[in-house]
């Protein structure tokens, strides 16, 4: 079964929604305009229930099939937030908010799930209940975690949950997925190196925090190269380095390092944090300074469940004729929190040959809309057949 005819008919309307959302990006939990737009449309579509304020600014719509005797309840989730990036596309519907941009395609995700919701409200050709979930703050804010902590799964009786993300480099409208660990755990760290500053002409009177920090930057790379099993996955990146002095002839008292750790298993995550602490302690002491580490665990590994992944792939094949095996992704995805609470799966839909996500010239490919909407609808209709 290819793209649904009714969804194909809605393509232009869904595209207009997407471009309106694109022109008005909102960051983290400040998705007030987008959330209001979503809630209004869900009510206009005839959802049986529309609830706002789940996870601060999240919106949930409940759509009951013609028959609900199966007792099945399926959740479908899209993210709504944008990124703090200045758009450089030059599009006629480009961001009207300086410093904010839909550079990850969440405008497309929201529009596609709205399109699927409209179709499902019109047809209701399923036995069970579909719960459409519109989430804020995926980009680092943990909106998925907050929606779960607000009781999302229990309140709406969700038994399985499914998510989707567009992916540049995959042909538009095609799909890719993998079972098991898919997106990485994403942690962040702050390191403060405390030395004893002084004049650059008298280094022997100082404890040089810059030298200590430089040794740390190099040593942290040995976590991946010499501590981790080579068949595992771990990335340790120092992404920022600031000294307490900006003068050419002063050795600074302190240096601050910031960065991120990406892993694909709890054991590797524990190893990375443990080795980072040991290196900070030993290198600081070895040079006569003090090093403090603040390690923050952010998103967990996103793990697709076996049976639901197989099902999601079959739905994808029914829409496009193809579903490839996706690569491991060392980026994070807070749909992981939902998959920790309920079985489900996360799939990639092709965005074609476009700039990659988080790039100022990225743009969601509207040609992918019919396939994405049809996949959402197919998950409901095929998992809960009438």
RODRENRO-429958 format. One line per field, with one value per residue (C-alpha): residue in three letters; y, z negated, x; chain. Coordinates in Angstrom, 2 decimals, always signed. Layout:
# RODRENRO-429958
residu <- [ALA ...] .
north <- [Y ...] .
up <- [Z ...] .
east <- [X ...] .
chaine <- [A ...] .
//
This chain:
# RODRENRO-429958
residu <- [UNK UNK UNK UNK UNK UNK UNK UNK UNK UNK UNK UNK UNK UNK UNK UNK UNK UNK UNK UNK UNK UNK UNK UNK UNK UNK UNK UNK UNK UNK UNK UNK UNK UNK UNK UNK UNK UNK UNK UNK UNK UNK UNK UNK UNK UNK UNK UNK UNK UNK UNK UNK UNK UNK UNK UNK UNK UNK UNK UNK UNK UNK UNK UNK UNK UNK UNK UNK UNK UNK UNK UNK UNK UNK UNK UNK UNK UNK UNK UNK UNK UNK UNK UNK UNK UNK UNK UNK UNK UNK UNK UNK UNK UNK UNK UNK UNK UNK UNK UNK UNK UNK UNK UNK UNK UNK UNK UNK UNK UNK UNK UNK UNK UNK UNK UNK UNK UNK UNK UNK UNK UNK UNK UNK UNK UNK UNK UNK UNK UNK UNK UNK UNK UNK UNK UNK UNK UNK UNK UNK UNK UNK UNK UNK UNK UNK UNK UNK UNK UNK UNK UNK UNK UNK UNK UNK UNK UNK UNK UNK UNK UNK UNK UNK UNK UNK UNK UNK UNK UNK UNK UNK UNK UNK UNK UNK UNK UNK UNK UNK UNK UNK UNK UNK UNK UNK UNK UNK UNK UNK UNK UNK UNK UNK UNK UNK UNK UNK UNK UNK UNK UNK UNK UNK UNK UNK UNK UNK UNK UNK UNK UNK UNK UNK UNK UNK UNK UNK UNK UNK UNK UNK UNK UNK UNK UNK UNK UNK UNK UNK UNK UNK UNK UNK UNK UNK UNK UNK UNK UNK UNK UNK UNK UNK UNK UNK UNK UNK UNK UNK UNK UNK UNK UNK UNK UNK UNK UNK UNK UNK UNK UNK UNK UNK UNK UNK UNK UNK UNK UNK UNK UNK UNK UNK UNK UNK UNK UNK UNK UNK UNK UNK UNK UNK UNK UNK UNK UNK UNK UNK UNK UNK UNK UNK UNK UNK UNK UNK UNK UNK UNK UNK UNK UNK UNK UNK UNK UNK UNK UNK UNK UNK UNK UNK UNK UNK UNK UNK UNK UNK UNK UNK UNK UNK UNK UNK UNK UNK UNK UNK UNK UNK UNK UNK UNK UNK UNK UNK UNK UNK UNK UNK UNK UNK UNK UNK UNK UNK UNK UNK UNK UNK UNK UNK UNK UNK UNK UNK UNK UNK UNK UNK UNK UNK UNK UNK UNK UNK UNK UNK UNK UNK UNK UNK UNK UNK UNK UNK UNK UNK UNK UNK UNK UNK UNK UNK] .
north <- [+0.00 +3.21 +6.79 +7.18 +9.07 +11.29 +12.26 +13.05 +15.36 +17.10 +17.63 +21.34 +22.09 +20.27 +22.05 +25.40 +24.43 +23.38 +26.61 +28.72 +26.85 +27.24 +31.02 +31.24 +29.03 +28.69 +27.28 +24.70 +24.98 +28.36 +26.74 +28.79 +29.79 +26.34 +24.56 +26.79 +26.15 +22.39 +22.38 +24.48 +22.22 +19.03 +20.46 +21.52 +18.00 +16.56 +14.83 +13.22 +14.91 +17.59 +18.22 +21.08 +21.69 +18.16 +18.63 +22.40 +23.21 +19.78 +18.96 +15.57 +14.58 +11.44 +9.86 +6.85 +4.40 +3.34 +0.45 +0.45 -3.07 -4.17 -1.94 -1.11 +2.35 +3.55 +6.75 +8.77 +11.49 +14.55 +17.30 +21.00 +23.08 +24.90 +25.63 +28.80 +29.16 +32.13 +30.92 +31.34 +29.73 +32.88 +31.16 +33.28 +31.53 +31.77 +32.42 +35.76 +35.35 +36.41 +33.72 +30.96 +28.45 +25.13 +23.62 +20.05 +19.62 +19.60 +21.86 +18.98 +16.40 +18.47 +19.12 +15.45 +14.27 +16.93 +15.63 +12.07 +13.24 +14.92 +11.77 +9.53 +11.81 +11.67 +7.92 +6.28 +3.00 +1.22 -0.67 +1.09 +4.53 +6.70 +9.27 +11.99 +13.58 +16.97 +17.53 +20.67 +20.94 +17.98 +20.02 +19.66 +20.52 +17.01 +17.70 +13.98 +13.32 +16.08 +14.73 +11.27 +12.71 +14.42 +10.94 +10.87 +7.10 +6.15 +9.03 +8.12 +4.36 +4.24 +0.70 +1.33 +4.52 +5.44 +8.34 +9.63 +11.93 +13.21 +12.35 +14.14 +11.73 +9.16 +9.52 +11.50 +9.35 +6.25 +4.91 +3.45 +1.90 -0.38 -2.48 -2.08 +0.92 +3.57 +7.09 +7.69 +8.74 +12.38 +13.68 +16.98 +18.01 +21.12 +21.03 +23.83 +23.76 +25.78 +26.75 +29.76 +32.62 +35.02 +36.85 +34.96 +35.90 +34.00 +30.66 +28.95 +30.96 +29.74 +26.57 +26.92 +26.07 +26.30 +23.55 +21.37 +21.93 +21.16 +17.83 +17.07 +17.75 +15.25 +12.69 +12.61 +11.17 +8.06 +7.09 +6.11 +4.99 +3.09 +2.42 +1.50 -1.79 -0.95 -2.64 -0.28 +3.30 +6.32 +9.88 +12.37 +15.93 +19.02 +21.78 +24.91 +26.22 +29.56 +31.05 +33.60 +35.92 +37.36 +39.08 +37.91 +38.17 +36.67 +33.01 +32.55 +31.25 +29.12 +27.43 +26.12 +23.25 +22.15 +19.25 +16.22 +12.43 +10.14 +6.43 +3.52 +1.45 +2.02 +0.22 +2.50 +5.52 +4.47 +3.83 +7.26 +9.10 +7.02 +7.49 +11.19 +11.65 +9.67 +11.72 +15.00 +13.96 +12.58 +15.23 +18.05 +16.56 +15.75 +19.40 +20.79 +22.19 +21.23 +19.99 +19.74 +17.81 +18.29 +15.44 +15.67 +12.72 +14.03 +11.83 +8.04 +5.67 +5.45 +1.76 +0.46 -2.60 -5.66 -6.50 -2.87 -2.17 -5.09 -3.81 -0.22 -1.47 -3.43 -0.34 +1.64 -0.97 -0.82 +2.94 +3.30 -0.24 +0.15 +0.22 +0.13 -0.57 +2.74 +3.43 +4.02 +7.72 +9.33 +12.24 +12.21 +11.93 +12.39 +10.02 +7.66 +8.59 +7.43 +4.17 +3.54 +3.69 +1.80 -0.52 +1.17 +2.23 +5.29 +5.50 +7.81 +9.19 +10.45 +14.18 +13.79 +15.59 +18.57 +20.28 +18.20 +18.98 +21.72 +23.60 +27.20 +26.20 +23.12 +22.95 +20.21 +18.65 +19.02 +16.20 +13.79 +14.79 +12.21 +9.30 +10.48 +11.06 +7.71 +5.93 +7.49 +6.51 +3.05 +2.40 +3.02 +1.16 -1.85 -2.19 -1.82 -3.22 -2.55] .
up <- [+0.00 +1.16 +0.02 -0.94 +1.61 -1.01 -2.42 +1.10 +1.45 -1.79 -0.72 +0.13 -3.06 -5.24 -3.42 -4.27 -7.95 -7.88 -6.30 -8.75 -11.66 -9.96 -9.75 -13.48 -15.28 -19.05 -21.27 -24.06 -26.13 -24.67 -21.96 -22.86 -19.34 -17.92 -20.78 -20.34 -16.59 -17.17 -19.81 -17.65 -14.65 -16.67 -18.00 -14.49 -13.20 -15.77 -18.18 -21.02 -23.56 -23.37 -26.43 -26.69 -29.19 -29.39 -29.91 -30.30 -26.70 -25.19 -23.48 -23.33 -21.12 -21.54 -18.47 -18.99 -16.18 -14.98 -17.38 -20.55 -21.76 -21.20 -24.08 -22.14 -22.55 -20.30 -20.86 -17.98 -18.89 -17.03 -18.37 -17.95 -19.03 -16.95 -17.40 -18.40 -14.89 -12.52 -9.31 -6.04 -3.51 -1.92 -1.65 -1.33 -4.46 -6.38 -10.11 -11.19 -14.61 -14.71 -16.15 -15.95 -13.15 -12.40 -11.48 -12.44 -10.68 -13.72 -11.73 -9.27 -12.02 -13.59 -10.26 -9.24 -12.51 -12.19 -8.69 -9.98 -12.81 -10.36 -8.24 -11.27 -12.58 -9.19 -8.63 -12.08 -10.25 -13.22 -16.37 -19.31 -20.28 -18.70 -20.92 -19.03 -21.12 -20.30 -22.42 -23.21 -24.08 -22.29 -21.51 -24.85 -27.15 -27.87 -26.92 -26.45 -30.00 -31.31 -29.45 -30.88 -34.38 -33.92 -33.58 -29.79 -29.38 -32.30 -31.88 -28.29 -28.65 -25.98 -25.33 -22.49 -21.19 -17.82 -16.65 -13.38 -12.23 -8.78 -7.54 -4.83 -2.63 -2.48 +0.71 +0.05 -1.10 -1.82 -5.30 -7.47 -10.94 -13.21 -16.23 -19.61 -20.46 -17.79 -19.09 -21.69 -25.31 -25.43 -28.52 -29.14 -31.41 -32.91 -34.22 -36.26 -36.48 -39.41 -39.39 -40.65 -38.23 -37.75 -35.30 -32.15 -32.69 -36.00 -35.25 -38.06 -40.55 -39.13 -38.78 -35.13 -34.70 -30.92 -30.86 -33.14 -30.93 -27.79 -29.20 -30.16 -26.64 -25.23 -28.02 -27.72 -24.22 -25.73 -27.14 -23.62 -22.35 -25.37 -27.91 -25.84 -24.02 -20.36 -19.36 -21.58 -20.85 -22.82 -21.74 -24.16 -22.81 -24.52 -22.76 -24.75 -26.60 -28.45 -30.66 -33.42 -31.66 -28.16 -28.31 -26.49 -29.51 -32.34 -33.30 -34.39 -37.72 -36.19 -32.96 -32.24 -29.83 -28.50 -26.32 -25.62 -25.92 -23.59 -24.33 -23.19 -26.38 -30.13 -30.77 -28.39 -29.91 -33.38 -32.10 -30.47 -33.61 -35.88 -33.72 -33.27 -37.04 -37.49 -34.84 -36.35 -39.81 -38.78 -36.25 -38.56 -41.45 -39.23 -38.25 -41.71 -40.89 -41.56 -38.99 -39.63 -37.32 -36.96 -34.85 -33.87 -32.41 -29.86 -27.37 -27.73 -24.84 -22.61 -22.19 -19.63 -20.74 -18.51 -17.72 -17.28 -15.04 -12.77 -12.61 -11.89 -9.05 -7.52 -7.60 -5.92 -3.18 -2.61 -2.06 +0.01 +0.95 -0.92 -4.47 -4.83 -7.90 -9.51 -10.85 -14.51 -15.32 -17.95 -18.27 -21.05 -20.93 -23.93 -22.52 -24.49 -27.64 -26.07 -24.89 -28.44 -29.59 -26.76 -23.91 -20.56 -17.70 -16.04 -12.26 -9.80 -6.73 -3.83 -3.32 -0.07 +0.91 -1.44 -3.95 -7.10 -10.25 -12.58 -9.58 -8.84 -5.25 -6.16 -5.11 -5.57 -2.23 -1.72 +0.82 -2.13 -3.70 -2.03 -2.96 -6.54 -7.08 -5.48 -7.78 -10.86 -9.66 -8.67 -12.15 -13.61 -10.99 -10.74 -14.46 -15.35 -12.31 -12.16] .
east <- [+0.00 +1.72 +1.06 -2.58 -4.68 -6.31 -2.93 -1.68 -4.70 -3.70 -0.08 -0.38 -2.30 +0.24 +3.07 +1.49 +1.31 +4.95 +6.13 +4.15 +5.77 +9.16 +8.73 +7.97 +10.53 +10.45 +13.20 +13.07 +9.86 +8.87 +6.76 +3.68 +2.63 +3.36 +1.58 -1.48 -1.49 -1.29 -4.03 -6.34 -5.92 -6.43 -9.70 -10.75 -9.99 -12.38 -10.01 -11.93 -9.71 -7.02 -4.85 -2.35 +0.43 +1.84 +5.59 +5.02 +4.06 +3.39 +0.09 -1.65 -4.58 -6.71 -8.35 -10.61 -11.23 -14.67 -14.26 -12.15 -12.94 -9.34 -8.24 -5.07 -3.54 -0.69 +1.30 +2.80 +5.30 +6.62 +8.90 +8.08 +11.10 +13.70 +17.40 +19.34 +20.81 +20.60 +18.97 +20.90 +18.54 +17.09 +13.71 +10.57 +9.28 +12.57 +12.64 +11.25 +12.87 +16.54 +18.79 +16.18 +15.67 +14.01 +17.37 +16.46 +13.13 +10.87 +8.56 +8.22 +7.72 +4.94 +3.23 +3.39 +1.86 -0.84 -1.57 -1.80 -4.07 -6.43 -6.58 -7.17 -9.94 -11.66 -11.37 -11.11 -10.50 -8.93 -9.88 -8.28 -7.03 -4.33 -2.61 -0.74 +2.03 +3.56 +6.65 +8.66 +12.35 +13.88 +16.98 +18.72 +15.83 +14.58 +10.97 +10.36 +11.50 +9.22 +6.19 +6.86 +7.29 +3.92 +2.40 +1.99 +2.05 -0.20 -2.64 -3.45 -2.96 -0.26 +1.00 +3.46 +5.05 +6.58 +8.74 +10.17 +12.98 +13.84 +17.33 +19.32 +21.24 +18.42 +16.34 +13.19 +10.31 +12.39 +12.96 +15.73 +15.67 +17.67 +16.84 +18.55 +20.78 +20.26 +21.05 +23.75 +23.60 +24.67 +26.44 +28.20 +31.03 +32.58 +36.16 +37.72 +41.51 +42.82 +46.50 +48.42 +48.74 +51.59 +53.84 +54.72 +58.37 +58.40 +56.70 +58.63 +56.59 +53.29 +51.27 +50.33 +46.65 +46.95 +49.59 +47.45 +44.39 +46.37 +47.53 +43.94 +42.64 +45.12 +44.72 +40.93 +41.32 +42.89 +39.50 +38.46 +41.87 +43.23 +40.45 +37.41 +36.94 +37.65 +34.39 +32.39 +31.41 +32.56 +33.32 +34.90 +35.05 +36.44 +34.55 +35.45 +38.52 +38.62 +41.32 +40.81 +43.27 +43.19 +46.58 +49.69 +52.01 +49.91 +49.72 +46.09 +44.84 +42.12 +41.08 +37.59 +36.98 +33.61 +32.60 +30.47 +30.65 +28.66 +28.24 +26.08 +25.84 +25.46 +28.76 +30.66 +28.97 +30.14 +33.67 +33.91 +32.81 +35.06 +38.18 +37.50 +37.41 +40.64 +42.47 +41.31 +42.48 +45.85 +46.87 +45.85 +47.85 +50.82 +51.23 +50.49 +47.07 +43.47 +40.97 +37.22 +34.91 +31.16 +29.74 +26.06 +24.18 +21.72 +19.83 +20.18 +20.88 +17.81 +17.03 +14.53 +12.56 +12.84 +9.21 +8.15 +11.15 +10.24 +6.67 +7.74 +9.94 +7.06 +4.84 +7.64 +7.95 +4.21 +4.48 +7.65 +8.65 +11.94 +13.27 +17.04 +19.16 +20.09 +23.58 +24.36 +23.99 +26.23 +23.84 +21.27 +17.49 +15.22 +12.60 +14.87 +12.92 +9.65 +11.23 +12.40 +8.77 +7.06 +8.10 +8.30 +10.54 +12.05 +12.47 +14.24 +12.45 +14.56 +15.00 +16.93 +20.10 +19.93 +22.18 +22.38 +20.45 +21.78 +23.19 +22.06 +21.20 +19.18 +15.53 +12.96 +11.99 +8.25 +8.32 +8.78 +5.44 +3.15 +5.43 +5.84 +2.12 +1.27 +3.75 +2.13 -1.32 -0.12 +1.29 -2.17 -4.20 -1.91 -1.17 -4.86 -6.75 -10.47] .
chaine <- [A A A A A A A A A A A A A A A A A A A A A A A A A A A A A A A A A A A A A A A A A A A A A A A A A A A A A A A A A A A A A A A A A A A A A A A A A A A A A A A A A A A A A A A A A A A A A A A A A A A A A A A A A A A A A A A A A A A A A A A A A A A A A A A A A A A A A A A A A A A A A A A A A A A A A A A A A A A A A A A A A A A A A A A A A A A A A A A A A A A A A A A A A A A A A A A A A A A A A A A A A A A A A A A A A A A A A A A A A A A A A A A A A A A A A A A A A A A A A A A A A A A A A A A A A A A A A A A A A A A A A A A A A A A A A A A A A A A A A A A A A A A A A A A A A A A A A A A A A A A A A A A A A A A A A A A A A A A A A A A A A A A A A A A A A A A A A A A A A A A A A A A A A A A A A A A A A A A A A A A A A A A A A A A A A A A A A A A A A A A A A A A A A A] .
//
